[in-house]
Amino acid sequence: MRKDLEKIFYKPIERLTPVQWAEANRYLTKEISNFDGYLNYDMTPYLREIANIISEDFKSQIFAVKKGSQLGFSIAGLLTHIGWIMSQSPGNILFITETDKKIKEQMQGPINQMIENSNLSHLVGSHNIRRDRGIGGKELTGRRNKASGDTANGIKFKDGQLYTWSGQNIGNLSSWSIRYGLYDEVDRWKGNYKTAGDFMNLILPRHKSFNANKKLIFGSTPELKETSNIESIYQLGDKRKYHIPCLHCGELIDLRWSEVVDETHAGIVYKRDNNGRYIENSAEYVCQTCGGSFKETHKYDMYEETNIAYRKRERGENASDVCMWLPTSEPINWQHSSYHISSLYTPLGFDNWNDYARNWCLINPINGAVKVGALQGFMNQVLGECFEERTKELKANKIMQNCRNYEIGEIPDALSIEDGNGEIVLITCAIDLNGRMGETVDDDDVRLDYEVVAWCKNGDEDFVSSYSIDHGSIGNFERLKEKRKRERDGKGRDKFFTYRHGHENSVWGIFEREVLYRNYTTQTGKQMRIAMCGVDTGNYTIYANEFVKKHKQCIALKGTVEADYSNLKTDKAYFKKGSKDKLYGVENNRIKDRLSECMNIDWDYRNGISQGIGFMNFPTPGHNKYTYRTFFHEFEGEKREMQKDPLGNAKGMRWVKKNVEAAQHFWDCRVYNYAIMRIVATNYCKNFKVAISWDNFCKIILYRTK
């Protein structure tokens, strides 16, 4: 009798998977999606498993999703997790994303829209029932009001609460009791924790009350390997990758960027023309297993096949997945699972393989410097991989090969046109000061080093092609090693120089006559003068500033306070305006990064291809100038290495001397010349009220000189 009554009155609660719930309830609007209508995972079949990991069907508790962009993770992943928890498995949720501003945008935008359009309004807030029509004609019931606690700080819902927090401040994370942790863009968190271990130790205590059924999902596009949070968690899991069958051999393969396998190229391959430009629609995939190739349409076909199999299983029919997630490693324990997916998997209608190959060719010109900033973005946003900072050592022999057929002191305007660099638009000069100042002028012993550089129209935001015009030293100050060598050779010195103004042996007067006021003749017979001269005022500041103040075309330069190293989590400008007039702080490390890339540009004038942007040209050596001993060796006196804090954590990259005796004065002059060039271009664009760019600066200069 009792069993009969149970059959009549007992109706089991229908449990939906997150994907089932989302496809039945989540209505997407144009405000948060490119597509208007109910959420359908057929476009992004790779997200079905990621959406479902929040459920108890997946035994792991800590998940890492390392991803590229444009994959739908936020909409079809995190928002589905939040909605499914509210509807199917209530519990406290902690949602952390990169900043307070981003939290507010998410709460007032996608999360609010998801609740309004997913049959969740009656579970949220005060439960005051009202009926209304939402977007798409959906009936909305039980719409909450803002007085019920629905704010940017969180949302109360039936049997749970959604808490929010900023990734900028996780060191002060509140002591909530949390079952579900949804941690978004964790590589952009910049809290006051010291290590990845500390990062996890701040998160895990929030979940200790739910040790048996907690769920923590960490998702992020990775950034720098040295400071990556998502990478450290991903490495603990089974490193799953999404596989599709090869068109030719049928083997399941994960999509990769171009790589060499058994001395042949596999992954995404493409073609360039003779100038290195991408040949449209040439991108295709070469299987890393069999070497067969296929176009991107095969990927979409495989998505369709896997969708058909999924729908069959939903109807109770037998069908096997065509595409699937497969582990590639053993996890550290049962609690951890991890996923990696690149933007090579993006659905139809988004950026495709041709877009990525075209962008790759721009980042990696065949005759120019690699655009490292853009390369990092490609690694992070497209490939979903960390970018690893690398140590560097400069080799002077590389740029010694860039000596060209023009004379020292000559402006090679005709050669610049011939090389494909366009007109010479700017002449700069940089000064580096060395030596010692005594009690009186008779005790002084100094040397002023300088380089004059011509800059070409061929340039962009990071690289500008250049021609060195002249370099030299005024004064004969010696370092200890040089002094000892001279004394061993039995040579003496009969003249010393000073930075004091008004003296016959002052370096300033000589520099004015021989360099600053000089008219430089171009190959086509024109006259040009130095437009801007920068003086390193870090040492001998009083004397240097007096010289700068005297000359309208001179500015003072000084390494910034932060120049001890380039912070890994900060994208610094090349310079910043100082507090005093005509004073500029220079970010030496970043400029040296750019110049080191310029030094590695390959170019052969005999191949008929124009020089790559950023190529460094030098005149024919002569008069004891532009030789290895007198000039080029100073370009290799430093190396780039990682700086770490006392705990061993990476802070940033820094250029340091290889040894205490290493000379680098002309290297410093080139660094300051680069800064001067950027300062001039920026100030011109500001004065003419146009967007700051090298192209706009050149247009202004060339228009004014016509």
C-alpha positions in Angstrom: 0.0 0.0 0.0 2.8 2.4 0.9 4.7 1.7 -2.3 1.5 2.4 -4.2 1.1 5.8 -2.4 4.8 6.6 -3.2 4.1 6.0 -6.9 1.2 8.4 -6.7 2.6 11.2 -4.5 6.4 11.0 -4.9 7.8 12.6 -8.0 11.6 12.7 -8.1 13.2 16.1 -8.8 14.6 16.3 -12.3 18.3 16.9 -12.2 19.7 18.7 -15.3 23.4 18.9 -16.2 24.7 22.4 -16.5 24.6 22.1 -20.3 21.0 20.7 -20.3 19.9 23.5 -17.9 21.6 26.2 -20.0 20.2 25.1 -23.3 16.7 24.9 -21.8 16.7 28.2 -19.9 19.4 30.6 -20.9 18.2 33.2 -23.4 21.1 35.3 -24.8 20.5 38.9 -25.8 22.5 41.0 -28.2 23.8 43.0 -25.2 26.1 40.1 -24.2 26.3 37.9 -27.3 26.7 38.1 -31.0 23.7 35.7 -31.3 20.2 36.4 -30.1 18.4 33.3 -28.8 18.7 30.3 -26.5 22.2 29.2 -25.7 23.3 26.3 -27.9 26.6 24.5 -27.4 26.7 23.3 -31.0 28.8 26.3 -31.9 31.3 25.6 -29.1 31.1 21.8 -28.5 34.5 22.0 -26.6 32.7 23.9 -23.9 30.2 21.2 -23.0 32.6 19.4 -20.7 33.9 22.6 -19.2 30.4 23.8 -18.5 29.6 20.4 -16.8 32.6 20.2 -14.5 30.7 22.2 -11.8 28.4 19.2 -11.3 29.0 16.2 -9.0 29.3 14.0 -12.1 32.9 15.2 -12.2 34.8 14.0 -9.1 37.7 16.4 -9.3 37.4 19.5 -7.1 40.0 22.0 -8.5 39.9 22.8 -12.2 42.2 25.0 -14.2 41.1 26.3 -17.7 44.1 27.9 -19.6 42.6 29.4 -22.7 42.9 31.8 -25.6 40.3 34.5 -26.4 37.0 34.4 -28.3 36.2 30.9 -27.1 33.0 31.7 -25.3 34.3 30.6 -21.8 32.7 33.5 -19.9 29.2 33.2 -21.4 28.9 29.5 -21.9 31.2 28.5 -19.0 31.2 30.8 -16.0 27.7 32.3 -16.4 26.3 28.8 -16.9 28.0 27.7 -13.7 26.4 30.6 -11.8 22.9 30.0 -13.2 23.0 26.2 -12.8 24.1 26.6 -9.1 21.3 29.0 -8.4 18.7 26.7 -10.1 19.9 23.2 -9.5 22.4 23.0 -6.7 22.3 26.0 -4.4 25.3 27.0 -2.3 27.5 30.0 -1.6 29.5 31.2 -4.6 32.6 33.3 -4.6 33.2 35.1 -7.9 36.5 36.9 -8.2 37.7 38.7 -11.4 40.5 41.1 -12.1 39.3 44.5 -10.8 36.4 46.1 -8.9 35.4 47.8 -12.2 35.2 44.5 -14.0 33.1 43.0 -11.2 30.6 45.9 -11.5 30.5 45.5 -15.3 29.8 41.8 -14.9 27.2 42.2 -12.2 25.3 45.0 -14.0 25.7 43.4 -17.4 26.1 39.7 -18.2 25.2 38.3 -14.8 22.1 40.5 -14.5 21.0 39.6 -18.0 21.5 35.9 -17.3 19.3 36.1 -14.2 16.6 38.0 -16.0 16.5 35.8 -19.0 17.1 32.3 -17.5 14.1 31.7 -15.3 16.0 32.7 -12.2 14.4 35.9 -11.1 12.0 34.2 -8.7 15.0 32.8 -6.8 16.8 36.1 -6.3 16.1 39.0 -3.9 12.9 39.8 -2.1 10.7 37.3 -4.1 8.1 40.0 -4.7 6.1 38.5 -7.6 5.5 40.6 -10.7 5.0 39.6 -14.2 6.6 41.3 -17.2 7.8 40.6 -20.7 11.6 40.4 -21.2 13.7 40.5 -24.3 12.4 38.0 -26.9 9.0 38.0 -25.3 10.0 35.8 -22.4 7.8 36.1 -19.3 9.7 37.3 -16.3 8.4 36.5 -12.9 9.5 37.4 -9.4 11.9 40.2 -10.6 14.0 41.2 -7.6 14.5 44.8 -6.6 17.7 46.5 -5.7 16.7 47.0 -2.1 16.9 43.3 -1.6 20.7 43.1 -1.7 21.2 42.9 -5.5 24.3 45.1 -5.8 27.7 45.1 -7.3 28.9 43.4 -4.1 26.9 40.3 -4.5 23.5 38.7 -4.9 21.4 36.7 -2.5 19.4 33.9 -3.9 17.4 31.0 -2.5 19.7 28.8 -0.2 22.8 30.7 -1.2 24.6 33.9 -2.0 26.9 35.1 -4.7 29.8 36.9 -3.2 32.2 39.0 -5.3 35.7 40.2 -4.8 38.5 42.0 -6.6 41.6 40.1 -7.8 43.6 43.3 -6.9 43.0 42.7 -3.2 42.8 39.0 -2.4 45.3 39.4 0.4 42.3 40.9 2.3 39.8 38.3 1.3 36.8 38.0 3.6 36.3 34.9 5.7 33.2 33.6 3.9 32.2 30.0 3.9 32.2 29.0 0.2 31.2 25.9 -1.7 31.7 27.1 -5.3 34.7 29.2 -6.3 34.6 30.8 -9.7 37.9 32.5 -10.3 38.2 34.5 -13.5 41.2 35.9 -15.3 43.5 34.9 -12.4 46.7 36.0 -14.3 45.4 39.6 -14.1 45.1 39.5 -10.4 47.7 41.7 -8.8 47.2 41.1 -5.1 49.8 41.5 -2.4 50.5 37.7 -2.2 54.1 36.7 -2.9 54.0 33.3 -4.6 51.6 31.0 -6.3 51.6 29.0 -3.1 50.4 32.0 -1.2 47.9 32.7 -3.9 46.2 29.2 -3.3 46.6 29.5 0.4 44.5 32.6 0.4 41.8 30.8 -1.6 41.5 27.4 -0.1 40.6 28.4 3.4 37.3 29.9 2.1 36.3 26.3 1.1 37.2 24.3 4.2 33.6 24.0 5.4 32.8 22.1 2.1 35.8 19.8 1.9 33.8 16.9 0.5 31.8 18.7 -2.2 33.6 22.0 -3.0 34.3 23.1 -6.5 37.0 25.6 -7.5 37.2 26.6 -11.2 40.2 28.8 -12.2 40.0 30.3 -15.7 42.4 32.7 -17.4 44.1 33.7 -20.5 47.8 33.3 -19.4 50.3 36.1 -19.4 53.9 35.8 -18.2 55.2 32.4 -17.3 57.3 33.8 -14.5 54.3 35.2 -12.6 51.4 33.1 -14.0 48.8 31.9 -11.6 46.8 29.8 -14.1 50.0 28.0 -15.3 50.9 26.8 -11.7 47.4 25.3 -11.2 47.2 23.9 -14.8 50.4 22.0 -14.2 48.9 20.2 -11.2 46.1 18.7 -13.3 45.9 16.2 -16.2 46.4 18.8 -18.9 43.5 17.9 -21.1 43.5 19.1 -24.7 40.6 19.1 -27.2 41.2 16.6 -30.0 39.6 16.3 -33.4 40.2 13.5 -36.0 42.6 14.1 -38.8 40.9 14.2 -42.2 43.4 11.7 -43.6 44.6 9.2 -40.9 41.7 9.6 -38.5 44.0 9.9 -35.5 42.7 12.3 -32.8 45.0 15.3 -32.7 45.1 18.5 -30.7 45.4 21.7 -32.9 48.7 23.4 -32.6 50.5 26.4 -34.1 53.3 25.7 -36.6 56.0 23.5 -35.2 58.7 21.2 -36.6 58.0 17.4 -36.2 60.7 15.0 -37.6 62.3 17.9 -39.6 59.0 18.8 -41.3 56.5 21.5 -40.4 53.2 20.5 -38.8 50.3 22.4 -37.2 49.1 25.6 -38.9 51.2 26.3 -42.0 50.9 29.2 -44.4 52.7 31.0 -47.3 54.3 34.4 -47.8 55.2 36.4 -50.9 58.7 37.6 -51.6 58.2 40.6 -49.3 57.2 38.4 -46.4 53.5 39.4 -46.7 50.9 36.7 -46.0 49.3 35.1 -49.0 45.6 35.2 -48.4 43.7 31.9 -47.7 47.0 29.9 -47.7 46.6 28.8 -44.0 45.9 25.1 -43.5 46.7 22.4 -41.0 49.3 19.7 -41.4 48.7 16.7 -39.2 51.5 16.0 -36.7 50.8 12.3 -37.1 50.6 11.6 -40.8 51.6 14.8 -42.5 48.3 15.2 -44.4 46.8 18.7 -44.7 43.3 20.1 -44.4 41.6 23.4 -44.4 39.7 24.9 -41.4 36.3 23.8 -42.8 37.3 20.2 -41.7 37.2 21.5 -38.1 33.7 22.8 -38.5 32.6 19.5 -40.1 34.0 17.6 -37.1 32.1 20.0 -34.7 28.9 19.1 -36.5 29.6 15.4 -36.3 30.3 15.6 -32.6 27.1 17.6 -32.1 25.0 15.0 -34.0 26.5 12.3 -31.7 25.7 14.4 -28.6 22.0 14.9 -29.7 21.7 11.2 -30.3 22.8 10.3 -26.8 20.4 12.9 -25.4 17.6 10.9 -27.1 18.9 7.7 -25.6 20.6 6.4 -28.7 24.1 5.0 -28.8 26.7 7.4 -30.4 30.4 8.1 -29.7 32.0 11.5 -29.6 34.0 12.5 -32.7 35.9 15.3 -30.9 36.8 14.9 -27.3 38.9 16.1 -24.4 41.8 13.8 -23.7 44.3 14.0 -20.8 48.0 14.3 -21.7 49.5 13.9 -18.2 48.9 12.3 -14.8 47.5 14.8 -12.3 49.2 15.4 -8.9 46.1 13.8 -7.3 42.4 13.1 -7.8 41.3 16.6 -6.8 43.0 18.3 -9.8 41.9 18.4 -13.5 43.1 21.0 -16.0 42.2 22.1 -19.5 44.1 24.0 -22.2 42.5 25.3 -25.4 43.8 27.8 -27.9 41.8 30.2 -30.2 42.6 27.8 -33.1 39.3 26.2 -32.0 37.1 29.3 -32.3 33.7 28.7 -34.0 32.6 29.9 -37.4 32.1 33.7 -37.5 35.1 34.5 -35.3 38.7 35.1 -36.2 40.0 32.2 -38.1 43.3 30.5 -39.1 43.8 33.0 -42.0 43.4 35.9 -39.6 45.9 34.4 -37.2 48.5 33.6 -39.9 48.2 37.1 -41.3 48.8 38.6 -37.9 51.7 36.2 -37.3 53.4 37.4 -40.5 53.1 41.0 -39.3 54.5 40.2 -35.9 57.4 38.2 -37.5 58.6 40.2 -40.6 61.1 38.2 -42.6 63.5 41.2 -42.7 62.6 43.1 -39.5 62.6 42.9 -35.8 60.1 40.6 -34.1 57.4 42.7 -32.4 57.9 41.2 -29.0 54.9 43.0 -27.4 52.6 41.8 -30.1 54.2 38.3 -30.0 53.3 38.1 -26.3 49.8 39.0 -27.1 49.6 36.3 -29.8 51.0 33.7 -27.4 48.6 34.7 -24.7 45.4 35.6 -26.6 45.6 33.2 -29.6 47.6 30.2 -28.4 46.5 30.4 -24.8 50.2 29.9 -23.7 52.4 31.8 -21.3 55.0 34.1 -22.7 58.4 33.4 -21.2 60.9 36.3 -20.6 64.3 35.3 -21.8 67.9 36.4 -21.0 69.8 38.1 -23.7 73.4 38.8 -24.5 74.3 41.3 -27.3 76.8 40.5 -30.0 78.6 43.5 -31.6 79.7 41.5 -34.6 76.1 41.4 -35.7 75.7 45.2 -36.1 79.3 45.6 -37.4 78.0 44.0 -40.5 75.6 47.0 -40.9 78.4 49.4 -41.9 77.3 51.0 -45.2 78.6 53.0 -48.1 78.3 56.5 -46.7 80.9 58.8 -45.0 81.1 59.7 -41.3 79.3 63.0 -40.8 77.2 62.6 -43.9 73.4 62.4 -43.9 72.6 59.5 -46.2 69.2 60.8 -47.5 69.6 59.2 -50.9 70.7 55.9 -49.4 67.7 55.9 -47.1 65.3 56.1 -50.0 67.2 53.4 -51.8 67.1 51.1 -48.8 63.3 51.6 -48.6 63.4 53.6 -45.4 61.9 56.8 -46.9 63.1 60.4 -46.1 65.4 61.3 -43.2 63.0 63.2 -40.9 65.0 63.8 -37.7 68.6 64.3 -36.4 69.2 63.7 -32.7 72.3 63.6 -30.4 72.8 62.0 -27.0 75.5 62.8 -24.5 76.9 60.5 -21.8 79.2 61.9 -19.1 82.0 60.1 -17.4 85.0 61.0 -15.2 85.7 62.6 -11.9 85.5 66.2 -10.6 88.1 67.3 -8.0 88.3 70.3 -5.6 89.5 72.6 -8.3 89.6 72.6 -12.1 93.2 71.3 -12.0 92.0 68.2 -10.3 89.2 67.4 -12.9 89.5 64.6 -15.3 86.4 64.0 -17.5 85.1 62.7 -20.8 82.0 63.5 -22.8 80.8 60.8 -25.2 78.2 61.4 -27.9 76.5 59.9 -30.9 74.6 61.6 -33.6 71.7 59.6 -35.2 69.5 60.2 -38.2 66.0 58.7 -38.0 63.9 57.7 -41.1 60.3 57.8 -42.0 60.2 53.9 -41.9 58.9 53.3 -38.4 56.1 52.4 -36.0 55.3 52.5 -32.3 58.3 50.4 -31.4 60.9 50.5 -34.2 62.3 53.2 -36.4 65.1 52.7 -38.9 68.2 54.7 -38.3 71.6 55.8 -39.7 74.4 56.6 -37.2 76.1 59.8 -38.4 79.0 60.4 -36.1 80.3 59.5 -32.6 83.2 60.7 -30.5 84.7 61.5 -27.2 85.7 64.9 -25.9 88.2 64.5 -23.0 90.5 61.6 -22.2 89.3 60.2 -18.8 90.5 56.7 -18.3 89.1 53.8 -16.2 91.5 52.0 -14.0 92.1 49.2 -16.5 92.8 51.7 -19.3 95.1 53.7 -17.0 97.1 50.7 -16.0 97.5 49.7 -19.7 98.8 53.1 -20.6 101.2 53.2 -17.8 102.5 49.7 -18.7 103.1 51.0 -22.3 105.1 53.9 -20.8 102.7 56.6 -22.1 101.8 59.8 -20.3 99.0 62.4 -20.5 99.5 66.1 -21.1 95.9 67.4 -21.0 92.9 67.0 -18.7 89.3 68.3 -19.2 86.5 69.6 -17.0 82.7 70.0 -16.8 83.1 73.4 -15.3 81.7 76.1 -17.7 83.8 79.0 -19.0 87.2 77.2 -18.9 89.4 76.6 -21.9 89.4 72.9 -21.3 85.7 72.6 -20.7 84.1 69.9 -22.8 81.0 71.9 -23.4 82.5 74.6 -25.6 84.3 72.0 -27.7 81.0 70.0 -28.1 79.1 73.1 -29.2 81.6 74.0 -31.9 82.3 70.6 -33.2 78.9 68.9 -32.9 75.9 70.9 -31.7 76.2 73.9 -34.0 77.5 71.9 -37.0 75.7 71.8 -40.4 75.5 68.3 -41.6 75.4 67.9 -45.4 73.1 65.3 -47.0 74.0 63.2 -50.0 71.7 65.3 -52.1 73.4 68.6 -51.0 71.0 69.8 -48.4 71.9 71.0 -44.9 70.5 69.6 -41.7 71.3 70.3 -38.0 70.6 68.4 -34.8 67.0 69.0 -33.8 67.2 67.8 -30.3 70.2 66.9 -28.0 69.7 65.0 -24.8 72.1 65.0 -21.9 72.4 62.3 -19.2 72.0 64.3 -16.0 72.2 61.4 -13.6 75.8 62.4 -12.8 77.5 65.9 -12.7 73.9 67.2 -12.6 74.7 70.8 -11.8 77.0 71.2 -14.8 74.8 69.2 -17.2 71.7 71.2 -16.2 73.5 74.4 -16.8 74.3 73.3 -20.3 70.7 72.2 -21.0 69.3 75.4 -19.7 71.5 77.4 -22.1 70.3 75.6 -25.2 66.7 75.6 -26.5 67.3 72.3 -28.4 68.7 70.5 -25.4 66.8 68.4 -22.8 67.8 66.6 -19.6 67.5 62.8 -19.4 67.6 60.6 -16.3 66.9 56.9 -15.7 63.5 56.5 -14.0 63.4 55.3 -10.4 61.8 52.1 -11.6 64.6 51.5 -14.2 66.3 49.1 -11.8 64.2 46.5 -13.6 61.2 46.3 -15.9 58.3 45.1 -13.8 56.8 41.9 -15.4 53.3 43.1 -14.7 53.7 46.6 -16.0 53.8 47.8 -19.5 55.9 50.9 -19.2 56.2 53.8 -21.6 59.6 54.6 -23.0 59.8 57.9 -21.1 57.9 60.1 -18.8 57.9 63.9 -18.3 59.8 64.9 -15.2 58.7 67.4 -12.5 61.2 70.0 -13.8 61.1 71.8 -17.1 63.0 70.0 -19.9 63.6 66.9 -17.7 62.5 63.4 -18.9 62.7 60.1 -17.1 63.9 57.3 -19.4 62.8 53.6 -19.0 66.2 52.2 -20.0 65.3 48.5 -19.7 62.4 48.7 -22.2 64.4 50.7 -24.7 67.3 48.3 -24.5 64.8 45.5 -25.2 63.8 47.2 -28.4 67.3 48.0 -29.5 68.5 44.5 -28.8 65.8 43.3 -31.2 66.9 45.8 -33.8 70.5 44.5 -33.5 69.3 41.1 -34.5 67.5 42.1 -37.8 68.9 40.3 -40.8 69.1 42.1 -44.1 71.1 41.6 -47.3 71.0 44.6 -49.7 71.6 42.2 -52.6 68.3 40.4 -52.2 66.2 43.3 -53.5 64.0 43.5 -50.3 63.7 46.7 -48.4 65.2 47.0 -44.9 63.1 45.9 -42.0 61.7 48.5 -39.7 64.3 49.3 -37.0 67.4 48.3 -38.9 70.5 50.1 -37.5 72.9 51.5 -40.2 76.5 52.7 -39.6 78.9 54.6 -41.9 82.1 53.3 -43.4 84.7 53.0 -40.6 87.5 55.6 -40.7 89.5 58.1 -38.7 89.6 55.6 -35.8 85.8 55.6 -35.6 83.2 52.9 -36.0 85.7 50.1 -35.3 85.2 47.3 -32.9 87.6 48.7 -30.4 86.5 52.4 -30.6 82.7 51.8 -30.8 80.9 48.5 -31.4 82.3 46.6 -28.4 80.4 48.9 -26.1 77.1 47.5 -27.5 77.8 44.2 -25.9 78.9 45.3 -22.4 75.5 44.3 -20.9 73.2 41.3 -20.6 69.5 40.9 -19.8 68.7 38.8 -16.8 65.9 38.1 -14.4 65.7 40.0 -11.1 64.2 38.2 -8.1 63.1 39.3 -4.6 64.6 37.8 -1.4 62.0 34.9 -1.6 63.2 34.0 -5.1 60.1 35.2 -6.9 60.5 36.8 -10.3 60.2 40.6 -10.3 61.3 41.7 -13.7 64.0 41.8 -16.3 67.0 44.0 -16.1 70.0 44.9 -18.2 73.2 44.6 -16.2 76.9 45.0 -16.9 78.7 41.8 -17.7 81.6 43.0 -15.5 82.5 46.1 -13.6 85.1 47.2 -16.2 82.7 46.8 -19.2 82.4 50.0 -21.2 79.0 50.9 -22.5 79.0 54.7 -23.1 78.0 54.5 -26.8 75.4 51.9 -26.0 74.0 54.4 -23.4 74.1 57.1 -26.1 72.0 55.0 -28.5 69.5 54.3 -25.7 69.1 58.0 -25.0 68.9 58.8 -28.7 66.0 56.4 -29.0 64.3 58.2 -26.1 65.0 61.6 -27.6 63.4 60.4 -30.9 60.3 59.3 -29.1 60.1 62.5 -27.0 60.3 64.7 -30.1 57.7 62.8 -31.9 55.3 62.8 -28.9 55.7 66.5 -28.3 55.2 67.4 -32.0 52.0 65.4 -32.1 50.7 67.0 -28.9 51.5 70.5 -30.2 49.6 69.8 -33.5 46.8 68.0 -31.6 47.0 64.8 -33.5 47.2 61.2 -32.3 50.7 60.3 -31.1 52.3 58.1 -33.6 55.5 58.0 -35.6 53.5 58.2 -38.9 51.7 61.4 -37.8 55.0 63.0 -36.7 56.6 62.2 -40.1 53.6 63.7 -41.9 54.0 66.9 -39.9 57.7 67.2 -40.5 57.5 66.4 -44.2 54.6 68.9 -44.7 56.6 71.7 -42.9 59.7 71.1 -44.9 58.1 71.2 -48.4 
